Amino acid sequence: MRTDLGKARLLFWTFFKIGAFTFGGGYAMIPLIQREVAEHHHWLTEQDILDIVAIAESTPGPIAINSATFVGYQVCGTFGAFCATVGVVLPSFVVIYAISFVLRQFSELTVVQYAFNGIRAGVLALLLKALLSMYRQSPKGAVAYAVMAGAFVLTAFCGVDAVLVILASAAVGLISSYLMKRRAA
C-alpha cells in the first residue's frame, strides 16, 4: 500500500507541474504528459500514451483532464486517477480563484470597468466573426433560414434551453434532408 500511496503522490505532483507550467490548453500538455509518463517515469509506453490521447479526445471533457485521469487510473487505479486529475486541475483553479479575488477587490475602479467593457466588446467581435464564418459555411435555403430564425427567437426571447433548440434543429435538419432525398428519388 505504501508504494501505491507514493505513486499516487508522485502522480499528483507530476500532473500539478504539467498543469502549472503549460500554457495553450490541453493539446499543449500532451507532449509534456508523454515525456513525463513514458520517458521520465516509465509508467506507460509511447503506444499507451497514444491510446490514452485517442480515448481522451473521444470522451466528453477537456483532453488534459481526461488524459490525466486515464494515466492515473492505469498507473495507480481509482486513487491514482483522482490524484492525477486533481493535480492537473488545481493550478488553473488556484490562478482563476486568485484573479477573481483580485478583480472583485478592484471591480469598482473605473479603469477595471473600462477594461471589462473592452473585453466584452472584443468577445462580441469574436462571436460575430464566428457567426459570420459559420453562416458562410452553412447551407442556404428556406429551411436553413427558418431554423436559424426559430433558434434565435426561442433562445433569445422565449428562454428555451439551448440544448433543446439544438436537438430540435438537428431533428428538423434530418427530416428536411430525408424529405429532399425522397423527392429526388
Disulfide bonds with the S-S distance in Angstrom:
none
